[in-house]
Amino acid sequence: MIYSFRNASFRDPQTGIYNQEYFLEVFNREWYRHLREEQSLALVYLRPHIHEMIKHHKLLEIFSHDIEKSLLRATDLIAKFDKDIFALGLFNINEEGADVVIARVEEQISQFMATYGQDHSFTLDYKIASGVCVPDRRNNIEQLFNFVEQISDDLERQNQHLALKYMQRA
C-alpha cells in the first residue's frame, strides 16, 4: 500500500481501513447519540488467525477491504485494532440486523478463501464475537467493549466459531 499522509491520522497503514483511535472516537460519539435517541448498536470483534497472511501484506489489505465491502451501510465502521482483531461498529441495528451483517462477513471470508486460499496455501480460522445493546445511563461504553472481549475470549477457550449476545441493561 502506498502510504498517504492525508490519511495518516485515521487509517491503518498496513490494511488501509480505519485505525483503533479513529474507531474509538467515532464509536464513542455514536454511543452518546444512541443514548439520546434510545437506539441499539452492536460491537463485533472479528478475530481471524492471520499468521500466514501477514507474510503476504497485500493479502491482508485485500482481506480487510473484502470485509469492509460486507458493510453495506455508510454508517457502519471497521477498524484494525491489533495484529489479530478487527472491530466492526454497527449503528442503529438490532440482533437480527447484526446477524445479517455477520452472515455477509462470513460470505466475504468464504469468497476470499476460495480466491486466495489455495494459491497461497493457507487456511483461515476465525472467531466472530458480537454484542448488541441499547446504551443507557446504567451502562457505559467500556462495559460493552469488556462484554464483547469476554465473548471473544470464551470463543477461543471453547473452540467455538460465532457468538451474538445481547448485553442486558445494568
C-alpha positions as CSV (number, residue, x, y, z in Angstrom):
1,M,0.0,0.0,0.0
2,I,1.2,3.5,-0.8
3,Y,1.3,5.5,2.4
4,S,-0.8,8.7,2.3
5,F,0.0,11.5,4.7
6,R,-3.6,12.7,4.1
7,N,-5.0,9.6,5.8
8,A,-2.2,9.2,8.4
9,S,-4.3,10.2,11.3
10,F,-7.2,7.7,10.9
11,R,-6.1,4.9,8.6
12,D,-4.1,1.8,9.5
13,P,-1.0,1.8,7.2
14,Q,-1.0,-2.0,6.9
15,T,-4.6,-2.5,5.8
16,G,-5.9,0.9,4.7
17,I,-9.0,0.6,6.9
18,Y,-9.6,2.8,10.0
19,N,-7.2,2.6,12.9
20,Q,-8.2,1.9,16.5
21,E,-8.0,5.5,17.6
22,Y,-10.4,6.7,14.9
23,F,-12.8,3.8,15.5
24,L,-12.9,4.5,19.3
25,E,-13.5,8.2,18.7
26,V,-16.4,7.6,16.3
27,F,-17.8,4.7,18.4
28,N,-17.8,7.0,21.4
29,R,-19.7,9.7,19.6
30,E,-22.2,7.2,18.2
31,W,-22.7,5.7,21.7
32,Y,-23.8,9.1,23.1
33,R,-26.1,9.7,20.0
34,H,-27.7,6.3,20.5
35,L,-28.1,7.0,24.2
36,R,-30.0,10.2,23.4
37,E,-32.1,8.5,20.7
38,E,-32.5,5.2,22.6
39,Q,-31.3,3.2,19.6
40,S,-29.4,-0.1,19.7
41,L,-25.9,-0.6,18.3
42,A,-23.5,-3.5,18.0
43,L,-19.8,-4.1,18.5
44,V,-18.3,-7.0,16.7
45,Y,-14.8,-8.5,17.0
46,L,-13.6,-10.5,14.1
47,R,-10.5,-12.5,15.1
48,P,-9.0,-14.1,12.0
49,H,-6.0,-16.2,12.7
50,I,-4.0,-14.4,10.0
51,H,-0.4,-15.5,10.7
52,E,0.1,-16.7,7.1
53,M,-1.5,-13.6,5.6
54,I,1.0,-11.4,7.5
55,K,3.7,-12.8,5.3
56,H,1.7,-11.6,2.3
57,H,0.9,-7.9,3.2
58,K,-1.2,-7.4,0.0
59,L,-3.4,-10.3,1.1
60,L,-4.1,-8.7,4.5
61,E,-5.1,-5.5,2.7
62,I,-7.3,-7.4,0.3
63,F,-8.9,-9.3,3.2
64,S,-9.6,-6.1,5.1
65,H,-11.2,-4.5,2.1
66,D,-13.3,-7.6,1.4
67,I,-14.6,-7.5,5.0
68,E,-15.3,-3.7,4.6
69,K,-17.3,-4.5,1.5
70,S,-19.7,-6.6,3.6
71,L,-20.7,-3.5,5.5
72,L,-23.2,-2.0,3.1
73,R,-24.4,0.9,5.2
74,A,-22.3,4.0,5.1
75,T,-22.7,4.5,8.8
76,D,-21.1,1.1,9.7
77,L,-17.4,1.1,10.6
78,I,-14.5,-1.3,10.5
79,A,-11.1,-0.9,12.1
80,K,-7.9,-2.9,12.7
81,F,-7.3,-3.0,16.5
82,D,-4.1,-5.0,16.8
83,K,-2.4,-7.8,15.0
84,D,-5.4,-10.2,15.2
85,I,-8.6,-8.2,15.9
86,F,-10.8,-6.3,13.5
87,A,-13.6,-4.3,15.2
88,L,-16.9,-3.5,13.5
89,G,-19.3,-0.8,14.7
90,L,-22.8,-1.4,13.6
91,F,-25.1,1.5,14.4
92,N,-28.9,1.7,14.7
93,I,-29.1,-2.1,14.4
94,N,-30.8,-4.9,16.4
95,E,-29.8,-8.5,16.8
96,E,-31.5,-9.6,13.6
97,G,-29.7,-6.9,11.6
98,A,-26.4,-7.8,13.2
99,D,-27.0,-11.5,12.2
100,V,-27.4,-10.3,8.6
101,V,-24.2,-8.3,8.6
102,I,-22.3,-11.2,10.2
103,A,-23.6,-13.6,7.6
104,R,-22.3,-11.2,4.9
105,V,-18.9,-11.0,6.7
106,E,-18.8,-14.8,6.7
107,E,-19.7,-14.9,3.0
108,Q,-16.9,-12.5,2.2
109,I,-14.4,-14.6,4.1
110,S,-15.6,-17.7,2.2
111,Q,-15.1,-15.9,-1.1
112,F,-11.7,-14.6,0.0
113,M,-10.6,-18.2,0.8
114,A,-12.0,-19.5,-2.5
115,T,-10.0,-16.9,-4.4
116,Y,-6.7,-16.8,-2.4
117,G,-6.5,-19.7,0.0
118,Q,-5.3,-22.4,-2.5
119,D,-3.0,-20.0,-4.3
120,H,-1.1,-19.1,-1.2
121,S,-1.7,-22.5,0.6
122,F,-3.1,-21.3,3.9
123,T,-6.3,-21.8,5.8
124,L,-8.2,-19.2,7.7
125,D,-9.7,-19.9,11.1
126,Y,-11.7,-17.1,12.6
127,K,-13.9,-16.1,15.5
128,I,-16.7,-13.6,15.5
129,A,-17.9,-12.2,18.8
130,S,-20.8,-9.7,18.8
131,G,-22.6,-7.7,21.5
132,V,-25.7,-5.7,20.8
133,C,-27.1,-3.2,23.3
134,V,-29.2,-0.1,23.8
135,P,-27.0,2.4,25.6
136,D,-28.4,3.8,28.8
137,R,-27.2,5.7,31.9
138,R,-26.6,2.5,33.8
139,N,-24.3,1.0,31.1
140,N,-21.2,2.6,29.9
141,I,-19.2,2.1,26.7
142,E,-16.4,0.3,28.5
143,Q,-18.9,-2.4,29.6
144,L,-19.8,-3.1,26.0
145,F,-16.1,-3.5,25.0
146,N,-15.4,-5.7,28.0
147,F,-18.6,-7.7,27.2
148,V,-17.5,-8.4,23.6
149,E,-13.9,-9.1,24.6
150,Q,-15.2,-11.7,27.1
151,I,-17.4,-13.3,24.4
152,S,-14.3,-13.4,22.1
153,D,-12.1,-14.9,24.8
154,D,-14.8,-17.5,25.6
155,L,-15.0,-18.5,21.9
156,E,-11.2,-19.0,21.9
157,R,-11.3,-21.2,25.0
158,Q,-14.3,-23.2,23.9
159,N,-13.1,-23.6,20.4
160,Q,-16.3,-22.2,19.0
161,H,-16.7,-20.0,16.0
162,L,-19.5,-17.5,16.5
163,A,-21.5,-15.8,19.2
164,L,-24.0,-12.9,19.2
165,K,-25.3,-11.8,22.5
166,Y,-27.5,-9.0,23.8
167,M,-26.0,-7.0,26.6
168,Q,-28.7,-6.5,29.3
169,R,-29.1,-3.2,30.9
170,A,-27.3,-2.9,34.2
